Amino acid sequence: MNERKYDLETICANGGYSPKNAEARICPIVQSTTFKYDSSDAVGDLFDLKAEGHMYSRISNPTVEVLEKKIAALEGGLGAVATSSGQSANLISILTIAEAGDSIIAASNLYGGTYTLFSSTLKKFGINTIFIPLNDEKALEEAIKAGGKLFFAESLSNPSVEVLDIEKAARICHKYNIPLIVDNTFPSPVLLRPFEFGADIVTHSTTKYIDGHATSVGGIIVDSGKFNWEKNGYKSISDKDPAYHGLSYTETFKEKAYITKARVCFIRDLGNPMNPFNAFLTNLGLETLHLRMRKHSDNALKIAKFLESHEKVEWVNYPGLESSPYYELSKKYLKNGASGVISFGIKGGLEASKKWIDSLNLISLVVHVGDLRSSALHPASMTHRQLSSEALEKAGIKENSIRLSIGIENTDDLIRDLKEAFEKIE
């Protein structure tokens, strides 16, 4: 099918795969490491990047390719590369652009694992990260002037659910000729398509809403194809690559230069592709994404309003609430729903928060988010426990912060579970 002709709902169900006569209607799992060829020259052309095709499943695979094509179409991009995890996607999205000695810019309210990746692990690659407050125009301009080669932020932050002003960030980045990378995990392309507001690269942890069933770890990078790497002086993409006999990605692959390099350099060398079985399961979840995201959003708004009115709740962050400082941005960027994650604080601090979580029955304590089943977590003592007090504060995480991931269950059942847990704390 030609995905460009169809709505997101149709692409979710049918995109990425067009079976020929008498072929399997459902995309099959090609659980093979290797592929057969008819001639030596055919293999040589593949490895010289002169021909399209699958060399080895460490680099690409037919089942994984279906998922890549579908998500690229959903985001409105020209190409995608699926990875073994969301962290892999974020890492490769950076390494494709930045090298040792470079600096990058990132919003300070990132998910804890991503924050640690940028603040600690990337340092070992020789890449420095300048962290700035979300939606701070002056700080972003100063960081760019200090040498930042790209800006990375989450469209809807984990776990503080703050909304990135994508259009403003893109305008500033493009004023200084640097790319904007947006992690769009929480909204998914059903609720938000960052390319429509000027983003250049989008990443996802497909482990979350795209899979939706807590079965498959994975990630993906999607390229808009709109950033001019050669014109803007990104030699790491435009210069000749000795690993491919002096090939220049911008000269050879034009608007697909970035996403091609991500695959044939970093997926090839770091060896972190998505495996075919996980791609099959993720695609299965993706087929109902458009249905689930609306239900997640509707349920979360009802739960957020309940929490906002509860006497034992100190504060609630959910961009769909009129009381949210991000409500206006939510109306602009999240018109079809603000996703299923709520951040809120319980009166009584850390101990009351932990007791409340331990008292839940239907809602599970899991180190996960974006599942069709509801779950709760205490970020400061769990997913973000490696962050300093200062970093926690910059990330918008308090001692009593609870991350509540609302699923697609009946809301009356969920509210009853929440009420019973509140009754167990002082």
Secondary structure as a PSIPRED ss2 file (coil, helix, strand):
# PSIPRED VFORMAT (PSIPRED V4.0)

   1 M C   1.000  0.000  0.000
   2 N C   1.000  0.000  0.000
   3 E H   0.000  1.000  0.000
   4 R H   0.000  1.000  0.000
   5 K H   0.000  1.000  0.000
   6 Y C   1.000  0.000  0.000
   7 D C   1.000  0.000  0.000
   8 L H   0.000  1.000  0.000
   9 E H   0.000  1.000  0.000
  10 T H   0.000  1.000  0.000
  11 I H   0.000  1.000  0.000
  12 C H   0.000  1.000  0.000
  13 A H   0.000  1.000  0.000
  14 N H   0.000  1.000  0.000
  15 G C   1.000  0.000  0.000
  16 G C   1.000  0.000  0.000
  17 Y C   1.000  0.000  0.000
  18 S C   1.000  0.000  0.000
  19 P C   1.000  0.000  0.000
  20 K C   1.000  0.000  0.000
  21 N C   1.000  0.000  0.000
  22 A C   1.000  0.000  0.000
  23 E C   1.000  0.000  0.000
  24 A C   1.000  0.000  0.000
  25 R C   1.000  0.000  0.000
  26 I C   1.000  0.000  0.000
  27 C C   1.000  0.000  0.000
  28 P C   1.000  0.000  0.000
  29 I C   1.000  0.000  0.000
  30 V C   1.000  0.000  0.000
  31 Q C   1.000  0.000  0.000
  32 S C   1.000  0.000  0.000
  33 T C   1.000  0.000  0.000
  34 T C   1.000  0.000  0.000
  35 F C   1.000  0.000  0.000
  36 K C   1.000  0.000  0.000
  37 Y C   1.000  0.000  0.000
  38 D C   1.000  0.000  0.000
  39 S C   1.000  0.000  0.000
  40 S H   0.000  1.000  0.000
  41 D H   0.000  1.000  0.000
  42 A H   0.000  1.000  0.000
  43 V H   0.000  1.000  0.000
  44 G H   0.000  1.000  0.000
  45 D H   0.000  1.000  0.000
  46 L H   0.000  1.000  0.000
  47 F H   0.000  1.000  0.000
  48 D C   1.000  0.000  0.000
  49 L C   1.000  0.000  0.000
  50 K C   1.000  0.000  0.000
  51 A C   1.000  0.000  0.000
  52 E C   1.000  0.000  0.000
  53 G C   1.000  0.000  0.000
  54 H C   1.000  0.000  0.000
  55 M C   1.000  0.000  0.000
  56 Y C   1.000  0.000  0.000
  57 S C   1.000  0.000  0.000
  58 R C   1.000  0.000  0.000
  59 I C   1.000  0.000  0.000
  60 S C   1.000  0.000  0.000
  61 N C   1.000  0.000  0.000
  62 P H   0.000  1.000  0.000
  63 T H   0.000  1.000  0.000
  64 V H   0.000  1.000  0.000
  65 E H   0.000  1.000  0.000
  66 V H   0.000  1.000  0.000
  67 L H   0.000  1.000  0.000
  68 E H   0.000  1.000  0.000
  69 K H   0.000  1.000  0.000
  70 K H   0.000  1.000  0.000
  71 I H   0.000  1.000  0.000
  72 A H   0.000  1.000  0.000
  73 A H   0.000  1.000  0.000
  74 L H   0.000  1.000  0.000
  75 E H   0.000  1.000  0.000
  76 G C   1.000  0.000  0.000
  77 G C   1.000  0.000  0.000
  78 L C   1.000  0.000  0.000
  79 G E   0.000  0.000  1.000
  80 A E   0.000  0.000  1.000
  81 V E   0.000  0.000  1.000
  82 A E   0.000  0.000  1.000
  83 T E   0.000  0.000  1.000
  84 S C   1.000  0.000  0.000
  85 S C   1.000  0.000  0.000
  86 G H   0.000  1.000  0.000
  87 Q H   0.000  1.000  0.000
  88 S H   0.000  1.000  0.000
  89 A H   0.000  1.000  0.000
  90 N H   0.000  1.000  0.000
  91 L H   0.000  1.000  0.000
  92 I H   0.000  1.000  0.000
  93 S H   0.000  1.000  0.000
  94 I H   0.000  1.000  0.000
  95 L H   0.000  1.000  0.000
  96 T C   1.000  0.000  0.000
  97 I C   1.000  0.000  0.000
  98 A C   1.000  0.000  0.000
  99 E C   1.000  0.000  0.000
 100 A C   1.000  0.000  0.000
 101 G C   1.000  0.000  0.000
 102 D C   1.000  0.000  0.000
 103 S E   0.000  0.000  1.000
 104 I E   0.000  0.000  1.000
 105 I E   0.000  0.000  1.000
 106 A E   0.000  0.000  1.000
 107 A E   0.000  0.000  1.000
 108 S C   1.000  0.000  0.000
 109 N C   1.000  0.000  0.000
 110 L C   1.000  0.000  0.000
 111 Y C   1.000  0.000  0.000
 112 G H   0.000  1.000  0.000
 113 G H   0.000  1.000  0.000
 114 T H   0.000  1.000  0.000
 115 Y H   0.000  1.000  0.000
 116 T H   0.000  1.000  0.000
 117 L H   0.000  1.000  0.000
 118 F H   0.000  1.000  0.000
 119 S H   0.000  1.000  0.000
 120 S H   0.000  1.000  0.000
 121 T H   0.000  1.000  0.000
 122 L H   0.000  1.000  0.000
 123 K H   0.000  1.000  0.000
 124 K H   0.000  1.000  0.000
 125 F C   1.000  0.000  0.000
 126 G C   1.000  0.000  0.000
 127 I C   1.000  0.000  0.000
 128 N E   0.000  0.000  1.000
 129 T E   0.000  0.000  1.000
 130 I E   0.000  0.000  1.000
 131 F E   0.000  0.000  1.000
 132 I E   0.000  0.000  1.000
 133 P C   1.000  0.000  0.000
 134 L C   1.000  0.000  0.000
 135 N C   1.000  0.000  0.000
 136 D C   1.000  0.000  0.000
 137 E H   0.000  1.000  0.000
 138 K H   0.000  1.000  0.000
 139 A H   0.000  1.000  0.000
 140 L H   0.000  1.000  0.000
 141 E H   0.000  1.000  0.000
 142 E H   0.000  1.000  0.000
 143 A H   0.000  1.000  0.000
 144 I H   0.000  1.000  0.000
 145 K H   0.000  1.000  0.000
 146 A C   1.000  0.000  0.000
 147 G C   1.000  0.000  0.000
 148 G E   0.000  0.000  1.000
 149 K E   0.000  0.000  1.000
 150 L E   0.000  0.000  1.000
 151 F E   0.000  0.000  1.000
 152 F E   0.000  0.000  1.000
 153 A E   0.000  0.000  1.000
 154 E E   0.000  0.000  1.000
 155 S C   1.000  0.000  0.000
 156 L E   0.000  0.000  1.000
 157 S C   1.000  0.000  0.000
 158 N C   1.000  0.000  0.000
 159 P C   1.000  0.000  0.000
 160 S C   1.000  0.000  0.000
 161 V C   1.000  0.000  0.000
 162 E C   1.000  0.000  0.000
 163 V E   0.000  0.000  1.000
 164 L C   1.000  0.000  0.000
 165 D C   1.000  0.000  0.000
 166 I H   0.000  1.000  0.000
 167 E H   0.000  1.000  0.000
 168 K H   0.000  1.000  0.000
 169 A H   0.000  1.000  0.000
 170 A H   0.000  1.000  0.000
 171 R H   0.000  1.000  0.000
 172 I H   0.000  1.000  0.000
 173 C H   0.000  1.000  0.000
 174 H H   0.000  1.000  0.000
 175 K H   0.000  1.000  0.000
 176 Y C   1.000  0.000  0.000
 177 N C   1.000  0.000  0.000
 178 I C   1.000  0.000  0.000
 179 P C   1.000  0.000  0.000
 180 L E   0.000  0.000  1.000
 181 I E   0.000  0.000  1.000
 182 V E   0.000  0.000  1.000
 183 D E   0.000  0.000  1.000
 184 N C   1.000  0.000  0.000
 185 T C   1.000  0.000  0.000
 186 F C   1.000  0.000  0.000
 187 P C   1.000  0.000  0.000
 188 S H   0.000  1.000  0.000
 189 P H   0.000  1.000  0.000
 190 V H   0.000  1.000  0.000
 191 L H   0.000  1.000  0.000
 192 L C   1.000  0.000  0.000
 193 R C   1.000  0.000  0.000
 194 P H   0.000  1.000  0.000
 195 F H   0.000  1.000  0.000
 196 E H   0.000  1.000  0.000
 197 F H   0.000  1.000  0.000
 198 G C   1.000  0.000  0.000
 199 A C   1.000  0.000  0.000
 200 D C   1.000  0.000  0.000
 201 I E   0.000  0.000  1.000
 202 V E   0.000  0.000  1.000
 203 T E   0.000  0.000  1.000
 204 H E   0.000  0.000  1.000
 205 S E   0.000  0.000  1.000
 206 T C   1.000  0.000  0.000
 207 T C   1.000  0.000  0.000
 208 K C   1.000  0.000  0.000
 209 Y C   1.000  0.000  0.000
 210 I C   1.000  0.000  0.000
 211 D C   1.000  0.000  0.000
 212 G C   1.000  0.000  0.000
 213 H C   1.000  0.000  0.000
 214 A C   1.000  0.000  0.000
 215 T C   1.000  0.000  0.000
 216 S C   1.000  0.000  0.000
 217 V C   1.000  0.000  0.000
 218 G C   1.000  0.000  0.000
 219 G E   0.000  0.000  1.000
 220 I E   0.000  0.000  1.000
 221 I E   0.000  0.000  1.000
 222 V E   0.000  0.000  1.000
 223 D E   0.000  0.000  1.000
 224 S C   1.000  0.000  0.000
 225 G C   1.000  0.000  0.000
 226 K C   1.000  0.000  0.000
 227 F C   1.000  0.000  0.000
 228 N C   1.000  0.000  0.000
 229 W C   1.000  0.000  0.000
 230 E C   1.000  0.000  0.000
 231 K C   1.000  0.000  0.000
 232 N C   1.000  0.000  0.000
 233 G C   1.000  0.000  0.000
 234 Y C   1.000  0.000  0.000
 235 K H   0.000  1.000  0.000
 236 S H   0.000  1.000  0.000
 237 I H   0.000  1.000  0.000
 238 S H   0.000  1.000  0.000
 239 D C   1.000  0.000  0.000
 240 K E   0.000  0.000  1.000
 241 D E   0.000  0.000  1.000
 242 P H   0.000  1.000  0.000
 243 A H   0.000  1.000  0.000
 244 Y H   0.000  1.000  0.000
 245 H C   1.000  0.000  0.000
 246 G C   1.000  0.000  0.000
 247 L E   0.000  0.000  1.000
 248 S E   0.000  0.000  1.000
 249 Y H   0.000  1.000  0.000
 250 T H   0.000  1.000  0.000
 251 E H   0.000  1.000  0.000
 252 T H   0.000  1.000  0.000
 253 F H   0.000  1.000  0.000
 254 K H   0.000  1.000  0.000
 255 E H   0.000  1.000  0.000
 256 K H   0.000  1.000  0.000
 257 A H   0.000  1.000  0.000
 258 Y H   0.000  1.000  0.000
 259 I H   0.000  1.000  0.000
 260 T H   0.000  1.000  0.000
 261 K H   0.000  1.000  0.000
 262 A H   0.000  1.000  0.000
 263 R H   0.000  1.000  0.000
 264 V H   0.000  1.000  0.000
 265 C H   0.000  1.000  0.000
 266 F H   0.000  1.000  0.000
 267 I H   0.000  1.000  0.000
 268 R H   0.000  1.000  0.000
 269 D H   0.000  1.000  0.000
 270 L H   0.000  1.000  0.000
 271 G C   1.000  0.000  0.000
 272 N C   1.000  0.000  0.000
 273 P E   0.000  0.000  1.000
 274 M C   1.000  0.000  0.000
 275 N C   1.000  0.000  0.000
 276 P H   0.000  1.000  0.000
 277 F H   0.000  1.000  0.000
 278 N H   0.000  1.000  0.000
 279 A H   0.000  1.000  0.000
 280 F H   0.000  1.000  0.000
 281 L H   0.000  1.000  0.000
 282 T H   0.000  1.000  0.000
 283 N H   0.000  1.000  0.000
 284 L H   0.000  1.000  0.000
 285 G H   0.000  1.000  0.000
 286 L H   0.000  1.000  0.000
 287 E C   1.000  0.000  0.000
 288 T C   1.000  0.000  0.000
 289 L H   0.000  1.000  0.000
 290 H H   0.000  1.000  0.000
 291 L H   0.000  1.000  0.000
 292 R H   0.000  1.000  0.000
 293 M H   0.000  1.000  0.000
 294 R H   0.000  1.000  0.000
 295 K H   0.000  1.000  0.000
 296 H H   0.000  1.000  0.000
 297 S H   0.000  1.000  0.000
 298 D H   0.000  1.000  0.000
 299 N H   0.000  1.000  0.000
 300 A H   0.000  1.000  0.000
 301 L H   0.000  1.000  0.000
 302 K H   0.000  1.000  0.000
 303 I H   0.000  1.000  0.000
 304 A H   0.000  1.000  0.000
 305 K H   0.000  1.000  0.000
 306 F H   0.000  1.000  0.000
 307 L H   0.000  1.000  0.000
 308 E H   0.000  1.000  0.000
 309 S C   1.000  0.000  0.000
 310 H C   1.000  0.000  0.000
 311 E C   1.000  0.000  0.000
 312 K C   1.000  0.000  0.000
 313 V E   0.000  0.000  1.000
 314 E E   0.000  0.000  1.000
 315 W E   0.000  0.000  1.000
 316 V E   0.000  0.000  1.000
 317 N E   0.000  0.000  1.000
 318 Y C   1.000  0.000  0.000
 319 P C   1.000  0.000  0.000
 320 G C   1.000  0.000  0.000
 321 L C   1.000  0.000  0.000
 322 E C   1.000  0.000  0.000
 323 S C   1.000  0.000  0.000
 324 S C   1.000  0.000  0.000
 325 P C   1.000  0.000  0.000
 326 Y C   1.000  0.000  0.000
 327 Y H   0.000  1.000  0.000
 328 E H   0.000  1.000  0.000
 329 L H   0.000  1.000  0.000
 330 S H   0.000  1.000  0.000
 331 K H   0.000  1.000  0.000
 332 K H   0.000  1.000  0.000
 333 Y H   0.000  1.000  0.000
 334 L C   1.000  0.000  0.000
 335 K C   1.000  0.000  0.000
 336 N C   1.000  0.000  0.000
 337 G C   1.000  0.000  0.000
 338 A C   1.000  0.000  0.000
 339 S C   1.000  0.000  0.000
 340 G C   1.000  0.000  0.000
 341 V E   0.000  0.000  1.000
 342 I E   0.000  0.000  1.000
 343 S E   0.000  0.000  1.000
 344 F E   0.000  0.000  1.000
 345 G E   0.000  0.000  1.000
 346 I E   0.000  0.000  1.000
 347 K C   1.000  0.000  0.000
 348 G C   1.000  0.000  0.000
 349 G H   0.000  1.000  0.000
 350 L H   0.000  1.000  0.000
 351 E H   0.000  1.000  0.000
 352 A H   0.000  1.000  0.000
 353 S H   0.000  1.000  0.000
 354 K H   0.000  1.000  0.000
 355 K H   0.000  1.000  0.000
 356 W H   0.000  1.000  0.000
 357 I H   0.000  1.000  0.000
 358 D H   0.000  1.000  0.000
 359 S C   1.000  0.000  0.000
 360 L C   1.000  0.000  0.000
 361 N C   1.000  0.000  0.000
 362 L C   1.000  0.000  0.000
 363 I C   1.000  0.000  0.000
 364 S E   0.000  0.000  1.000
 365 L E   0.000  0.000  1.000
 366 V C   1.000  0.000  0.000
 367 V C   1.000  0.000  0.000
 368 H C   1.000  0.000  0.000
 369 V C   1.000  0.000  0.000
 370 G C   1.000  0.000  0.000
 371 D C   1.000  0.000  0.000
 372 L C   1.000  0.000  0.000
 373 R C   1.000  0.000  0.000
 374 S C   1.000  0.000  0.000
 375 S E   0.000  0.000  1.000
 376 A E   0.000  0.000  1.000
 377 L E   0.000  0.000  1.000
 378 H C   1.000  0.000  0.000
 379 P H   0.000  1.000  0.000
 380 A H   0.000  1.000  0.000
 381 S H   0.000  1.000  0.000
 382 M C   1.000  0.000  0.000
 383 T C   1.000  0.000  0.000
 384 H C   1.000  0.000  0.000
 385 R C   1.000  0.000  0.000
 386 Q C   1.000  0.000  0.000
 387 L C   1.000  0.000  0.000
 388 S C   1.000  0.000  0.000
 389 S H   0.000  1.000  0.000
 390 E H   0.000  1.000  0.000
 391 A H   0.000  1.000  0.000
 392 L H   0.000  1.000  0.000
 393 E H   0.000  1.000  0.000
 394 K H   0.000  1.000  0.000
 395 A C   1.000  0.000  0.000
 396 G C   1.000  0.000  0.000
 397 I C   1.000  0.000  0.000
 398 K C   1.000  0.000  0.000
 399 E C   1.000  0.000  0.000
 400 N C   1.000  0.000  0.000
 401 S E   0.000  0.000  1.000
 402 I E   0.000  0.000  1.000
 403 R E   0.000  0.000  1.000
 404 L E   0.000  0.000  1.000
 405 S E   0.000  0.000  1.000
 406 I C   1.000  0.000  0.000
 407 G C   1.000  0.000  0.000
 408 I C   1.000  0.000  0.000
 409 E C   1.000  0.000  0.000
 410 N C   1.000  0.000  0.000
 411 T H   0.000  1.000  0.000
 412 D H   0.000  1.000  0.000
 413 D H   0.000  1.000  0.000
 414 L H   0.000  1.000  0.000
 415 I H   0.000  1.000  0.000
 416 R H   0.000  1.000  0.000
 417 D H   0.000  1.000  0.000
 418 L H   0.000  1.000  0.000
 419 K H   0.000  1.000  0.000
 420 E H   0.000  1.000  0.000
 421 A H   0.000  1.000  0.000
 422 F H   0.000  1.000  0.000
 423 E H   0.000  1.000  0.000
 424 K C   1.000  0.000  0.000
 425 I C   1.000  0.000  0.000
 426 E C   1.000  0.000  0.000
